[in-house]
Amino acid sequence: PAVCNSNPTPCNDPADKLFTVHGLWPSNKNGPDPEKCKTTALNSQKIGNMTAQL
């Protein structure tokens, strides 16, 4: 895998130290943020058994 900037610059490969997770939500650089998202609260008990897999 490679990481590329949004500028027209060469990609960096491997990018172990450059890769970060932006977030766990959809985002759009050039458009509106997501709409009509559910407001359900996080239930950590439902995802607790997945922690080791993350």
VEXVO-570088 format. One line per field, with one value per atom (N, C-alpha, C, O): residue number from 1; residue in one letter; atom name; x, y, z. Coordinates in steps of 0.001 Angstrom, whole numbers, plus 500000, padded with zeros to 6 digits. Layout:
% VEXVO-570088
pos = (NUM  ...)
code = (A  ...)
site = (CA  ...)
c1 = (X  ...)
c2 = (Y  ...)
c3 = (Z  ...)
This chain:
% VEXVO-570088
pos = (1  1  1  1  2  2  2  2  3  3  3  3  4  4  4  4  5  5  5  5  6  6  6  6  7  7  7  7  8  8  8  8  9  9  9  9  10  10  10  10  11  11  11  11  12  12  12  12  13  13  13  13  14  14  14  14  15  15  15  15  16  16  16  16  17  17  17  17  18  18  18  18  19  19  19  19  20  20  20  20  21  21  21  21  22  22  22  22  23  23  23  23  24  24  24  24  25  25  25  25  26  26  26  26  27  27  27  27  28  28  28  28  29  29  29  29  30  30  30  30  31  31  31  31  32  32  32  32  33  33  33  33  34  34  34  34  35  35  35  35  36  36  36  36  37  37  37  37  38  38  38  38  39  39  39  39  40  40  40  40  41  41  41  41  42  42  42  42  43  43  43  43  44  44  44  44  45  45  45  45  46  46  46  46  47  47  47  47  48  48  48  48  49  49  49  49  50  50  50  50  51  51  51  51  52  52  52  52  53  53  53  53  54  54  54  54)
code = (P  P  P  P  A  A  A  A  V  V  V  V  C  C  C  C  N  N  N  N  S  S  S  S  N  N  N  N  P  P  P  P  T  T  T  T  P  P  P  P  C  C  C  C  N  N  N  N  D  D  D  D  P  P  P  P  A  A  A  A  D  D  D  D  K  K  K  K  L  L  L  L  F  F  F  F  T  T  T  T  V  V  V  V  H  H  H  H  G  G  G  G  L  L  L  L  W  W  W  W  P  P  P  P  S  S  S  S  N  N  N  N  K  K  K  K  N  N  N  N  G  G  G  G  P  P  P  P  D  D  D  D  P  P  P  P  E  E  E  E  K  K  K  K  C  C  C  C  K  K  K  K  T  T  T  T  T  T  T  T  A  A  A  A  L  L  L  L  N  N  N  N  S  S  S  S  Q  Q  Q  Q  K  K  K  K  I  I  I  I  G  G  G  G  N  N  N  N  M  M  M  M  T  T  T  T  A  A  A  A  Q  Q  Q  Q  L  L  L  L)
site = (N  CA  C  O  N  CA  C  O  N  CA  C  O  N  CA  C  O  N  CA  C  O  N  CA  C  O  N  CA  C  O  N  CA  C  O  N  CA  C  O  N  CA  C  O  N  CA  C  O  N  CA  C  O  N  CA  C  O  N  CA  C  O  N  CA  C  O  N  CA  C  O  N  CA  C  O  N  CA  C  O  N  CA  C  O  N  CA  C  O  N  CA  C  O  N  CA  C  O  N  CA  C  O  N  CA  C  O  N  CA  C  O  N  CA  C  O  N  CA  C  O  N  CA  C  O  N  CA  C  O  N  CA  C  O  N  CA  C  O  N  CA  C  O  N  CA  C  O  N  CA  C  O  N  CA  C  O  N  CA  C  O  N  CA  C  O  N  CA  C  O  N  CA  C  O  N  CA  C  O  N  CA  C  O  N  CA  C  O  N  CA  C  O  N  CA  C  O  N  CA  C  O  N  CA  C  O  N  CA  C  O  N  CA  C  O  N  CA  C  O  N  CA  C  O  N  CA  C  O  N  CA  C  O  N  CA  C  O  N  CA  C  O)
c1 = (500828  500000  500863  502022  500307  501016  500120  498900  500732  500010  500348  501523  499346  499577  498915  497816  499580  498977  497945  497935  497080  496111  496785  496214  497988  498757  499307  499367  499699  500321  501779  502697  501985  503329  503464  502461  504683  504862  504337  504323  503916  503457  504652  505740  504455  505480  505145  504048  506076  505829  507108  508105  507178  506092  505852  506740  504665  504273  503934  502989  504682  504382  504243  503338  505117  505092  504191  503971  503671  502819  501337  500498  501009  499614  498957  499485  497823  497009  495547  495163  494758  493324  492709  492863  492011  491388  490236  490058  489477  488334  487471  487723  486492  485592  484252  483200  484304  483103  483399  484557  482392  482636  482981  482469  483832  484148  484362  484711  484153  484246  485013  484531  486182  487039  486374  486494  485683  485146  483627  483042  482988  481539  481006  481769  479704  479095  479404  479719  479306  479463  478259  477225  478384  477250  476023  476143  474869  473616  472757  472976  471790  470801  471452  471001  472500  473157  472354  471755  472345  471646  472387  473607  471663  472264  472347  472391  472369  472470  473776  474843  473690  474890  475726  475202  477030  477937  477686  477602  477567  477416  478686  478827  479606  480905  480784  481679  479713  479528  479324  479692  478743  478509  479792  479884  480770  482018  483205  484304  483010  484101  484869  486087  484180  484869  485658  486392  485536  486289  487594  488413  487799  488959  490272  491150  490420  491667  491907  493052  490867  490995  491337  491703  491217  491476  492945  493330)
c2 = (498804  500000  501246  501212  502316  503591  504684  504533  505770  506933  508094  508357  508785  509929  511164  511088  512281  513545  513944  513408  514880  515360  516268  516533  516746  517542  516603  515394  517123  516258  515949  516405  515187  514807  513298  512585  512807  511352  510652  511221  509428  508622  508125  507951  507899  507345  505889  505579  505009  503590  502940  503031  502302  502079  503316  504147  503412  504606  504275  504835  503384  502937  504088  504078  505071  506170  507316  508257  507253  508319  507989  508889  506721  506303  506539  506118  507199  507369  507163  507342  506796  506669  508025  508587  508555  509872  509822  510743  508790  508658  507493  506853  507231  506131  506655  506109  507698  508295  508702  508945  508781  509223  510700  511483  511072  512479  512774  511889  514006  514413  515718  516734  515712  516895  518062  519208  517782  518860  518981  519659  518357  518404  518517  518715  518392  518513  517303  516217  517520  516417  515491  515884  514273  513341  513921  514654  513590  514067  512882  511750  513164  512175  510967  509836  511203  510114  509774  510652  508509  508089  508613  508777  508870  509386  508299  508601  507050  505935  506021  506197  505898  505963  504697  503621  504848  503709  502779  503220  501501  500484  499645  498755  499921  499246  497744  496993  497294  495854  495125  493958  495807  495179  495033  494154  495876  495813  495345  495197  495111  494732  493508  493450  492525  491311  491512  490610  492652  492939  493679  493830  494135  494959  494300  494969  493038  492339  492282  492151  492377  492302  493645  493709  494716  496051  496351  497432)
c3 = (500000  500000  500000  500413  499548  499499  500053  500116  500450  500945  500035  499776  499551  498676  499268  499819  499153  499551  498513  497405  498865  497893  496868  495810  497166  496203  495135  495355  494015  493004  493363  492682  494417  494846  494762  494763  494690  494613  495868  496960  495685  496817  497611  497063  498879  499754  500035  500499  499757  499956  500459  499744  501599  502546  503408  503596  503910  504663  506106  506661  506715  508079  509061  509894  508979  509937  509489  510252  508273  507760  507865  507820  508003  507989  509335  510364  509342  510542  510163  509007  511124  510908  511166  512251  510175  510304  511285  512082  511236  512129  511708  510687  512468  512167  511679  512010  510906  510357  508927  508586  508093  506720  506689  507490  505782  505632  504165  503383  503805  502420  502369  502870  501781  501751  501027  501459  499943  499114  499170  498326  500119  500145  501554  502499  501698  503024  503902  503414  505186  506132  506018  505477  506519  506472  507173  508155  506664  507238  507653  507221  508487  508936  509599  509415  510360  511079  512326  512947  512685  513891  515113  515083  516168  517401  518469  519662  518049  518986  519757  519168  521067  521908  521742  521455  521928  521860  523037  524184  522748  523780  523755  522916  524663  524655  524893  524507  525511  525721  524393  524263  523416  522120  521309  520452  521567  520798  521623  521087  522900  523793  523341  523506  522774  522349  521056  520654  520397  519177  519448  518541  520658  520977  520574  520029  520822  520493  518988  518555  518197  516744  516112  514938  516888  516331  516247  515801)
